[in-house]
Amino acid sequence: MKNRRFPRLSLRGCRQRYLAADAAIHINTSRRWIASLSLAMTVLLFCALPTYAQESAPGSACTAGEDGRFRLSGGAELAGVGHLITCNGTNWIKVFSFDTTGVIQPQFTNTGSCGDGDTLTYNSATGGMTCNTACSDNTPDSFNFTDNASASQSTLTTSNILQITGITCQVNVTISGEGSPQYRTCSDSGCSTVIQDWTDTSTGINNNEYVQMRLTTSAAGGDTFTANLTVGNTIDDWNVTPTGTCVGSPAPGTVCADGTIYAGQSPDGNVAMYTSRCDEGMSWSGAACTGSRVSLPWNNGNGSDYVSTGTGNSITGQANTSTLDGLDSDSGTAGTQLHQAAQRCADLNLNGHTDWYLPAQQELNVLYLNNGVIGNFNTGGSFYWSSTEFTTLSANRQRISDGGRFNFNKLNTLLVRCVRR
């Protein structure tokens, strides 16, 4: 605060005036006493309370040496208004003013005014305040990052860029998840102008600004990493799954470039065997299997006139399916009754392949042994059909939850997972 400058005052002169006034009080006991008392008080006040020099006010000149300093100014000479001012190197700039009624008047650098619950941010460059209004809506409009199911392994991968809309104030952004995820905020849809560069710490985002995520993918094909981005009070998950090379001997569960999964070696010649991402009836959304599993009979005969198919081999699922696909399942009913489970796989056109088949008993067991890394099986106790016939009336099945194998009447409905070689 600027030191007040007091006018020079002669104490000797004050004493002389005081003595003269005191003498006037003692000598004059007549009607002139009141006037003499007034004269004495005027002298005393004049000597005890000197007047102040004019204070600096907003707009007054300041020096470069006072740059960044603050000062309180005001008083009677400024009509009862006080100011907190700061020097910008040239002039004193008002931070806020206050009057005798207790009203504080900030100097805003943005338009509008503040109310209860609003916050003020001081701008040292301008000396003014920014009014941050209380948030009436911190729930952004729906946003959804596009999952990536064909990323490269051990690679820093970025998401699409999304605009955040529907909020009335700045809200917090936080990120968590696998693959050391980070995010950045931008002012445009291409992120050519970055507001907050890549970070994993909490920052803010305003309405109509943009956000993008990135993470480093897993070293294992088919291993999905998930990043969770929270904006305001809304969260979205971004799933990134790397494909693996399926040349040679990849690890079971590796997602190949075509979207199929390496399941392991078929016991029929010890060759690579692949399976679909989902059970029949479901489809892969890029992040999960969607839809409902279908439950099919081994065939749709009437249960008493089944034919013996000759598909009792436990390793040759491809040959079994070819036989079942062209063979009538019922010798006593007119027309052709299909072997439905095998037919479903024979008719499948998925990931650019049409050579799918219903696995034989030992091939189905390979799926069971690797079900954890292959994924998306029903492990709640449900059984899956094999293409291996047990008797004329029954065929082999296996439970994925514990590997239990049993034969079952062909007319019963079970789940189906197709494979190819």
C-alpha positions, 0 to 999 in steps of 0.5 A, a space after each residue: 500500500 502506498 504510504 500516505 503523505 502528511 502535510 508539514 505541520 509546525 508543532 510550535 504553531 499548534 501550541 501557540 494556537 492552543 494556548 490562545 484558545 485555552 486563554 479565551 476559554 478561561 477569560 471569557 465567561 460571558 456569552 462569548 464562551 460558546 464561540 471561544 470553545 468552538 474556536 478551541 476545538 477547531 484548532 485542536 482538530 486542525 492540529 491532530 488530523 492533518 488532511 491527506 494528499 490525493 490517492 492514486 485511483 484506477 487509471 492513474 499513472 504508475 511507474 515501471 518499478 511498481 509493476 505487479 504491486 498492489 495498493 489500496 486507495 480510497 478515502 474521503 477524497 475518492 467519494 467514499 469508495 475504496 479500490 484494490 489496484 495493481 500496476 501494469 507498468 503504465 497505469 493503476 488497474 482496478 482489481 475490485 472496488 468496495 463502498 461504505 455499504 459493503 458492496 464489492 464490485 470486481 472488475 470482470 474481463 469477461 461479460 456477465 456477472 457472478 452470483 451465488 456459487 460462482 467463482 472468480 479467477 484473477 487475471 494478473 495480466 489485466 488486473 481483472 476477474 473472470 467469472 466462472 458461473 456455477 454449473 447447471 449441467 455437467 452431463 455431456 451429450 452421449 459420446 462413444 469412442 470406436 473400439 479397435 479390434 485389429 490393432 498391432 501388438 505392443 503399439 501406441 494406438 490412438 482413438 478417434 476424436 470426439 467433440 464434447 457437447 451439452 455441458 454449461 461449464 468446464 468439467 473434469 476429465 479423468 482416465 484410467 485403464 490398461 496400456 498406460 492410457 492418456 488423453 488430450 483436449 483440442 479446440 478443433 476436430 483434427 486436434 491441430 490446436 491442442 489445449 491440453 497435451 497428452 496426460 493421465 492426470 485430471 484436467 478440465 474441458 469446456 463445451 464444444 472442445 474435443 478429446 482423444 485417447 491413446 494407449 499401448 496395446 498388449 503384446 499378445 494377440 487377442 488380449 483386449 486393453 480397455 481405457 476408461 474416460 470420464 467427462 463430467 459425470 459420464 464415462 465411456 470405455 474404449 477397447 483395443 484388441 491387437 491382432 497377431 500373426 497366425 503364421 507358424 505356431 501362434 499362441 492359442 487365443 491369438 486374434 488373426 488379421 482376418 478376425 478369426 481366433 487361433 484355437 490350437 492344433 487339430 488332432 486331425 493331422 496336427 494342423 492349425 485350427 481356427 474358431 469364430 469369436 462368438 457362438 452361433 447366433 451371436 456376432 462380434 461388435 468389435 468389443 463383445 459378442 452381441 445377440 443371443 446364442 442359438 440352441 440347435 438339435 443334432 438333426 431335426 428328425 422325428 426321434 425314431 427313424 434316425 439313420 446311422 451317419 457313419 461319422 463316429 470318428 472323433 478327430 475328423 470334424 471337417 469330413 464328418 460335417 461334409 457327410 452330415 451336410 448331404 445326408 438325410 437325417 430321417 429314413 422314415 419321413 418324406 423329404 430331407 431332414 437336415 443335421 442342423 448343427 452341422 448344417 449351421 457350420 457348413 452354411 457359415 460365411 464369416 471373416 471371408 471364409 466359407 470352409 467352417 465345420 462342426 468340430 469332432 469330439 477331440 477338436 471340441 476338446 481343444 476348444 475346451 482346453 483353450 476356452 479361457 484365451 479363446 473367450 466368449 463361451 457359455 461356461 455356466 454349464 451348457 453343452 456344445 455339440 460335436 460332429 461325432 456320432 455315438 449311436 444311431 440315436 445319439 451323438 457326443 457333446 462336451 461341457 465347456 465349464 468342466 470338460 465333461 463329455 457325454 452322449 445325448 439324444 440327437 433331437 435335443 438342442 445344444 450350443 454350437 461353435 464352428 471351426 475351420 482349418 
